[in-house]
Amino acid sequence: MHGINPTKLALGAIALTLGYVVVWLAGPLLLAEAPMWLGLPLWFWLSCIVAPIAFCLIAASWLRERGND
């Protein structure tokens, strides 16, 4: 792994995973009474669709930044 510190990579992966779990769990708890969109509750779209995409983009950006150091 040229240019990437494995320890920082592991800590970053753990932080992203914990962040994702918090967002995924918060969706149904905070948006239980939110309206439906395309036949599914809004929390589903935010927790199961938007959150993973956002965290993948954050991870890609973080790895690109770390790879340029």
Secondary structure by P-SEA (a helix, b strand, c coil): cccccaaaaaaaaaaaaaaaaaaaaacccccccccccccccaaaaaaccaaaaaaaaaaaaaaaaaaac
